[in-house]
Amino acid sequence: MPLSGPEFDIETPRLKEVIDRLKAINPKLATNLRRELRASGEEIIAAQRAELAKRPPRVGSSQKKLRLITPRNGDKPYFAFRRTYQPGDTREGGVSNLRDQIAAGLRTRVVTAASRDGVEVKTNGPRVGGSNMARVWQSKEFRHPVFGNDSEWAVQFGSPYFFGPVTDELRNNMRDRITRAVDDALAAAGG
């Protein structure tokens, strides 16, 4: 199943060439390298799962404000009233099934195609009504029907979990782990 949620890539050596060389020498070396490359994203995924485990605040209050709207298509900017939401308290309990499903969909993927190669951290997330809920939860706020009732809608804060916890330190750790795994595989293959 193709993953279609948020993603980012880590720069890596030419993995396709390395893996093809290892397959020619010993296919088990190539398999072990792929396994180690997939494991390289564990720290990042653990940080993302920790972020998903937190409950976002409830919507406390809202008010209409006059805002300058700048259309993305290049049309002339205009003023319009827009509703803004302020966070309230964070309550305990509730259903965290969505966050659990998003956390379960986090993966590290190794791509060695002819046109591109690399190690990616992705999520497919659960799908509801054609929407990828991993993308919805990543947004600052979103609207949804209350218990599936299309006549009553509620605003809920999302929780940007995907890019926020991925610090430069974690990216560098992942890059170092990938480089070390490739070097170890080449050393095991005899250079």
BELMO-V622025 format. One line per field, one symbol per residue. phi: phi as a letter, one per 20 degrees, with the letter a starting at -180 (. if undefined). A space follows every 50 residues. Layout:
BEGIN
phi: ???
END
This chain:
BEGIN
phi: .fecefbbddfcfffgfffffffffbgffffffgffffffegffffffff ffffeffffebbbececeddffenfffbebfcedcdfdfdeennddgfff ffffefbdcddcefebbrdcdcbemfdclndeffffffffbbdbfflmef ecdcecfebgdeegfeefffffffffffffffffffffenn
END
